[in-house]
Amino acid sequence: MKFTLDCRLCPRLAGFLDRVRDEHPDYHALPVSSFGASGSRLLIVGLAPGMHGANRTGRPFSGDFAGNLLYGALHEYGFASSAEPLDAAGNANPALSLQGCRITNAVRCLPPQNKPEPGEIRACNGYVAEELAMLPQGAAIMALGTIAHQAVLMALNLRKSGFAFGHGARHELPGGLTLFDSYHCSRYNTQTKRLTTAMFKAVIGDIAEHLAGARPIAPRT
């Protein structure tokens, strides 16, 4: 299942994006491509584009609070060239690149109220499967939230009951892959203290250590 910006597999989402483009003609308002090199050793799976974040800029986690936390943590551990997802004009930062990391979403289109329906998650799951199929042996997957976690399992035809989601949890998957769970780095989760910056960075640190072969990687100062 090859990803395309012309995808209209989900009528509700496609129609919603049509209306968003009418209201915000300067927004991307299309399915959002993954960011980073295919086959990187770390694949981060989020939920879906945010209205004024990736849906506006066309790049995952660029333009909203979640992206600030995510790219800041990735930069500290050497996975991103910059902590700034946006440039001075508020567009996706053209100078930002990822090193050994790729970012995608369980659902590629902006859903109304940030809530994709089960059928839409299933329809988009072929794209997740395509991303997973490109991963090298020993790669790590970071799932941001329960829906992303379950989308990874669905794409690998694994039972949800065998891999319970939990912040900081680590799951060994077939094919030499390792799944790391984190609460989603949304503004809501951080404002309610369900997720702190330290908690989020700890998961990134665990992943960096895993990819380094259990050799601890200190964050940049």
ABEGO torsion letter per residue (X at the ends): XBBBAABAABAAAAAAAAAAAAABAABAGBBBBBBEBBGBABBBBBABBBAABAAAAGBBGBGBAAAAAAAAAAAAAGABABABABBAAGBBBAABBBBGBBBBBABABBBBGGBBBAAAAAAAAAAAAAAAAABBBGBBBBBBEAAAAAAAAAAAGBBAAABBBBBGBBBBBBGGBBBBBBBBABAAAAAAGABBAAAAAAAAAAAAAAAAGGBBBBBBX
